[in-house]
Every structure is written in C-alpha cells, then in structure tokens.
C-alpha cells in the first residue's frame, strides 16, 4: 500500500545525489523518416554493457501517422516534482511526451509496464493544440513542478506566422492542454529552447526562427541578412512575465540550446550560438545574474575550417570553409564539463567550465563532418556529425546522434545522414574516447535525433536543492 505513495526513486533532490544513482540501462531515441515515406518512430536501445544485446535496438515503436518530424521530447515528470510548489506529489516518471515539430501533433508514450516495449497511450491532434494554446510547431519539453512546459516555434495560421510562438502547459497526469503559459510576453517574438532555476524563480529562453525559415531548409538570404534569432529572454517564473532581453548582436545567428548550472545556488548557464555571419565561427556564451540584472558574455569561440569547394554542398561552396554549426550543448550534472556538438565540422568538444567565464578545452573527438567525412574509430562510416548530445548522470558516458532536421540534413549532407547513435567515454578529469563496440545503426530509412535515458539524464531534470 505504502509503496504506491512513495516518490519516484528516479527523482533526486540534488545533482550530486542524482550522480550517485544507478546507471542507465535503456535509451529512448527519436527516429524520423527523412522523406516522410514511413512513420517516425521511437527506438529502445540497450545500454547495459553486461547484456548480450548491448548497443542494439531492442524495440521500435512506430507512430500512427507520417510526417511528424519527431524532434525534442521529454518526460512527464522529473526531479522538479520535489519542489515545495509541486502540485503533483505522487507523480511518476512514466510517460514520454513527444512532439511532432512539423505536424504539431503530440504523442504521449507509456514506458510501463515493460520499459523495453513502450506504447502510444494518447495522441493530441494539432487542431486541439492550436485551439487551446494558439501555438504550433511544439519543440522543447520540460517537466516542471506543476506540469509539463512545451515551447513552440510557430504561432497560428498554416505557416505558423500569425502571432508569436510561446510556451504552453500540459497537465502531467491527465495530459490535458491547459493553455498559454505567458501572462506578459513582453517583446519576445521568436522562440526555441528554455530552462530555469526553480528556487531562484526565473526562466531563460532563446530564439531560432519562424517556420518558413527552417521547415524547407535554411534560408540563406535570411541568414546573411541576420534575420534569425539572436536574443536571450529572461522571465519571472511564477508571475509568468517577461523581465529582460539581451541582444547578442545580429551577427550571432540562431541562439539555440540553453544549459543552466544544475546546482540551483549557481546563477549562471551556457548558450550555444550556431554561427557568426561575419566569420562563420560558432560561439559559447555564459549568462549570469549580478546586481539584480542578467548579463551575457561570449566565453568561447570555435572557428570555421577551410575546405576545398569540391567537397562542399552548394550552400557553402562560395565560402570555401565549413562552419562548426553548433547544434547542441550539454552540461554534466556536477557543472564541470560542457559538451559542444559541432555538426558541420564533425567534432564533439568537451570544455572544463569549472570557471564558467573561462571555458577550457579538455577533450575532443572527430567523426563525420561536411568536408572530412571522418569514419568512426572502429572504421565504420558516419554520416552527418555529432548532433544531439546526452550525458549520463554520473558524467562518464556521452551519447550522441547525427541528424539535425530532415530538410537541413539534405542541404548540408546531400549524400544522406543514415541514423547512428554512438558513445564516448569521458575521463574523470577530462578527455573523450569513442567506444569501438557501441555504434547503433538504425538503418538507411531513418535519421536519429533526441536521446532520453531511462531514469533521467543531464538535459532532463531540474533540481530544487543544492549539492551538499
């Protein structure tokens, strides 16, 4: 009787306690059909090194529709449920909430009773999303104390440009759409990622672009005219109102992934900027709060790499270089190492961010890349480059996939990006090494994107209490 009332054992008050938990045994990986000929899917990958099926797909759950473009997804609940303001004291980390970025459809996937064979429990159609929220193109899913927050990249209308995009709330037990989150959106017009510091009561959001700027591929004219997003927004969480905007400069195009420090006593975080249109470099920014105001500083840059035009896609031939194209970043739970995926150059970088204002390169692996086409260390081919990154709770294993978005894959990697998931081992004090025995091949018909680890990972949970 009392077991049913206990808080989910995968919820942890602090990052340190999460690091001490049992290691991951399963990954859930979003697969998409690049040409839309098949339904997108969710793969269940064996991560148990003692298993005879280690590094293989245990099961594939096909979605009931085509053309969803599964992208970022998340759990219905996480460690934020331990917050004093949680309205769901006995909720469990059971369901995956999976948005279709192109279709605006939401799938609720049940991982019980058998975590290796999840099932579709509910489908929320795009018409309901639009009717109840006014938003479209759902993107990032975060579980908060009172429910599920989902950011969007589109507003109303067929092309998603009628009204601004924003964030809406979903009940984490009934999965009813509750409506728009914002009370006062201020000057925010574009959206992408978001995250928060729960005890400090603020949220941070970033910007990509509107649906016509990404759904059919990157719009070169918009990029060179600096029309993609380049601002950070800060919000008062409980009042749901906009507080402050920081413009990084129009040349810093596509301010994407946000990773705050996991320890809530640390009021800083990191942002990845895809490209600087003046020199093609990518950059890492550190944002922080000081004197009641938020600030942001460019703290690391990754230059473009010269390349023969014959090795470049049409989009890049005139530049004679490959931009790093920072597509994802992830921060270890001890706030020590920041991982930066350079999808263009084919590099995964590891920075020691013990001093968040002075990141220090601590490790790197090369794989894929627009011009290099570097094979895996075991000799197998690898299309695309490091893309979505997920770090184990103990910080010793770094998983990543290779697809960004179907139409962008076709532009930058016209020979295709067959789905792969690989593993790097991270040294205790830095350094990265690819695992020769862990290369998950999802076959020629699927690309691979977001990874979620059973029991939580470094881009899932929000913690309410300091690490002792």
PEPEQUI-V734818 format. One record per residue. N is the residue number from 0. RES is the residue in three letters. NEAR is the number of other ideal C-beta (glycine too) atoms within 10 Angstrom. Layout:
{{N,RES,NEAR} {N,RES,NEAR}}
This chain:
{{0,UNK,4} {1,UNK,5} {2,UNK,5} {3,UNK,7} {4,UNK,8} {5,UNK,9} {6,UNK,15} {7,UNK,18} {8,UNK,11} {9,UNK,20} {10,UNK,23} {11,UNK,24} {12,UNK,17} {13,UNK,20} {14,UNK,23} {15,UNK,17} {16,UNK,17} {17,UNK,26} {18,UNK,19} {19,UNK,10} {20,UNK,15} {21,UNK,11} {22,UNK,15} {23,UNK,20} {24,UNK,17} {25,UNK,19} {26,UNK,23} {27,UNK,22} {28,UNK,26} {29,UNK,28} {30,UNK,28} {31,UNK,29} {32,UNK,21} {33,UNK,21} {34,UNK,11} {35,UNK,14} {36,UNK,9} {37,UNK,16} {38,UNK,17} {39,UNK,28} {40,UNK,22} {41,UNK,24} {42,UNK,22} {43,UNK,22} {44,UNK,24} {45,UNK,20} {46,UNK,22} {47,UNK,13} {48,UNK,14} {49,UNK,6} {50,UNK,12} {51,UNK,7} {52,UNK,11} {53,UNK,14} {54,UNK,19} {55,UNK,14} {56,UNK,19} {57,UNK,15} {58,UNK,16} {59,UNK,14} {60,UNK,20} {61,UNK,14} {62,UNK,24} {63,UNK,10} {64,UNK,14} {65,UNK,15} {66,UNK,18} {67,UNK,26} {68,UNK,24} {69,UNK,26} {70,UNK,26} {71,UNK,24} {72,UNK,25} {73,UNK,23} {74,UNK,25} {75,UNK,26} {76,UNK,26} {77,UNK,27} {78,UNK,27} {79,UNK,23} {80,UNK,26} {81,UNK,21} {82,UNK,18} {83,UNK,8} {84,UNK,14} {85,UNK,20} {86,UNK,13} {87,UNK,17} {88,UNK,9} {89,UNK,13} {90,UNK,20} {91,UNK,21} {92,UNK,23} {93,UNK,19} {94,UNK,25} {95,UNK,22} {96,UNK,23} {97,UNK,27} {98,UNK,28} {99,UNK,25} {100,UNK,25} {101,UNK,23} {102,UNK,21} {103,UNK,26} {104,UNK,24} {105,UNK,25} {106,UNK,24} {107,UNK,18} {108,UNK,20} {109,UNK,16} {110,UNK,24} {111,UNK,12} {112,UNK,8} {113,UNK,11} {114,UNK,17} {115,UNK,14} {116,UNK,12} {117,UNK,20} {118,UNK,12} {119,UNK,15} {120,UNK,15} {121,UNK,13} {122,UNK,14} {123,UNK,20} {124,UNK,13} {125,UNK,17} {126,UNK,10} {127,UNK,15} {128,UNK,25} {129,UNK,17} {130,UNK,10} {131,UNK,16} {132,UNK,24} {133,UNK,18} {134,UNK,27} {135,UNK,26} {136,UNK,26} {137,UNK,31} {138,UNK,21} {139,UNK,26} {140,UNK,24} {141,UNK,24} {142,UNK,27} {143,UNK,22} {144,UNK,21} {145,UNK,18} {146,UNK,24} {147,UNK,26} {148,UNK,21} {149,UNK,27} {150,UNK,24} {151,UNK,27} {152,UNK,28} {153,UNK,28} {154,UNK,23} {155,UNK,16} {156,UNK,12} {157,UNK,9} {158,UNK,13} {159,UNK,21} {160,UNK,16} {161,UNK,12} {162,UNK,14} {163,UNK,19} {164,UNK,29} {165,UNK,23} {166,UNK,25} {167,UNK,23} {168,UNK,19} {169,UNK,25} {170,UNK,15} {171,UNK,26} {172,UNK,16} {173,UNK,10} {174,UNK,17} {175,UNK,13} {176,UNK,19} {177,UNK,15} {178,UNK,12} {179,UNK,17} {180,UNK,22} {181,UNK,15} {182,UNK,11} {183,UNK,12} {184,UNK,19} {185,UNK,14} {186,UNK,9} {187,UNK,19} {188,UNK,16} {189,UNK,22} {190,UNK,28} {191,UNK,23} {192,UNK,24} {193,UNK,21} {194,UNK,18} {195,UNK,22} {196,UNK,23} {197,UNK,23} {198,UNK,16} {199,UNK,13} {200,UNK,13} {201,UNK,19} {202,UNK,25} {203,UNK,23} {204,UNK,24} {205,UNK,27} {206,UNK,23} {207,UNK,20} {208,UNK,21} {209,UNK,23} {210,UNK,22} {211,UNK,13} {212,UNK,20} {213,UNK,23} {214,UNK,20} {215,UNK,12} {216,UNK,16} {217,UNK,22} {218,UNK,15} {219,UNK,13} {220,UNK,8} {221,UNK,16} {222,UNK,18} {223,UNK,10} {224,UNK,12} {225,UNK,14} {226,UNK,16} {227,UNK,26} {228,UNK,26} {229,UNK,22} {230,UNK,20} {231,UNK,23} {232,UNK,25} {233,UNK,19} {234,UNK,26} {235,UNK,15} {236,UNK,18} {237,UNK,13} {238,UNK,11} {239,UNK,16} {240,UNK,13} {241,UNK,19} {242,UNK,16} {243,UNK,17} {244,UNK,13} {245,UNK,18} {246,UNK,11} {247,UNK,23} {248,UNK,14} {249,UNK,14} {250,UNK,13} {251,UNK,25} {252,UNK,25} {253,UNK,25} {254,UNK,29} {255,UNK,19} {256,UNK,26} {257,UNK,24} {258,UNK,24} {259,UNK,23} {260,UNK,19} {261,UNK,24} {262,UNK,18} {263,UNK,20} {264,UNK,11} {265,UNK,16} {266,UNK,16} {267,UNK,19} {268,UNK,24} {269,UNK,25} {270,UNK,27} {271,UNK,28} {272,UNK,25} {273,UNK,24} {274,UNK,23} {275,UNK,21} {276,UNK,18} {277,UNK,10} {278,UNK,12} {279,UNK,18} {280,UNK,17} {281,UNK,28} {282,UNK,21} {283,UNK,22} {284,UNK,20} {285,UNK,21} {286,UNK,23} {287,UNK,16} {288,UNK,16} {289,UNK,9} {290,UNK,6} {291,UNK,6} {292,UNK,11} {293,UNK,20} {294,UNK,14} {295,UNK,20} {296,UNK,11} {297,UNK,15} {298,UNK,20} {299,UNK,21} {300,UNK,13} {301,UNK,21} {302,UNK,14} {303,UNK,21} {304,UNK,19} {305,UNK,10} {306,UNK,19} {307,UNK,9} {308,UNK,13} {309,UNK,7} {310,UNK,14} {311,UNK,18} {312,UNK,15} {313,UNK,10} {314,UNK,16} {315,UNK,22} {316,UNK,13} {317,UNK,10} {318,UNK,14} {319,UNK,12} {320,UNK,18} {321,UNK,25} {322,UNK,25} {323,UNK,28} {324,UNK,25} {325,UNK,27} {326,UNK,26} {327,UNK,27} {328,UNK,22} {329,UNK,23} {330,UNK,25} {331,UNK,24} {332,UNK,26} {333,UNK,17} {334,UNK,21} {335,UNK,15} {336,UNK,26} {337,UNK,25} {338,UNK,25} {339,UNK,28} {340,UNK,28} {341,UNK,27} {342,UNK,32} {343,UNK,30} {344,UNK,27} {345,UNK,26} {346,UNK,22} {347,UNK,26} {348,UNK,25} {349,UNK,24} {350,UNK,25} {351,UNK,16} {352,UNK,25} {353,UNK,13} {354,UNK,10} {355,UNK,20} {356,UNK,10} {357,UNK,12} {358,UNK,21} {359,UNK,12} {360,UNK,13} {361,UNK,20} {362,UNK,20} {363,UNK,14} {364,UNK,21} {365,UNK,18} {366,UNK,24} {367,UNK,28} {368,UNK,25} {369,UNK,24} {370,UNK,20} {371,UNK,17} {372,UNK,16} {373,UNK,17} {374,UNK,13} {375,UNK,18} {376,UNK,17} {377,UNK,12} {378,UNK,7} {379,UNK,13} {380,UNK,12} {381,UNK,23} {382,UNK,18} {383,UNK,27} {384,UNK,32} {385,UNK,29} {386,UNK,26} {387,UNK,26} {388,UNK,23} {389,UNK,24} {390,UNK,25} {391,UNK,22} {392,UNK,26} {393,UNK,17} {394,UNK,17} {395,UNK,15} {396,UNK,20} {397,UNK,27} {398,UNK,25} {399,UNK,26} {400,UNK,29} {401,UNK,28} {402,UNK,30} {403,UNK,26} {404,UNK,22} {405,UNK,23} {406,UNK,15} {407,UNK,20} {408,UNK,22} {409,UNK,17} {410,UNK,17} {411,UNK,22} {412,UNK,22} {413,UNK,12} {414,UNK,9} {415,UNK,12} {416,UNK,27} {417,UNK,20} {418,UNK,26} {419,UNK,24} {420,UNK,26} {421,UNK,26} {422,UNK,21} {423,UNK,25} {424,UNK,13} {425,UNK,22} {426,UNK,13} {427,UNK,7} {428,UNK,10} {429,UNK,15} {430,UNK,14} {431,UNK,18} {432,UNK,13} {433,UNK,20} {434,UNK,18} {435,UNK,13} {436,UNK,10} {437,UNK,22} {438,UNK,17} {439,UNK,21} {440,UNK,16} {441,UNK,22} {442,UNK,10} {443,UNK,9} {444,UNK,15} {445,UNK,23} {446,UNK,28} {447,UNK,26} {448,UNK,27} {449,UNK,24} {450,UNK,22} {451,UNK,25} {452,UNK,23} {453,UNK,19} {454,UNK,24} {455,UNK,24} {456,UNK,22} {457,UNK,25} {458,UNK,26} {459,UNK,22} {460,UNK,28} {461,UNK,22} {462,UNK,27} {463,UNK,21} {464,UNK,19} {465,UNK,14} {466,UNK,19} {467,UNK,7}}
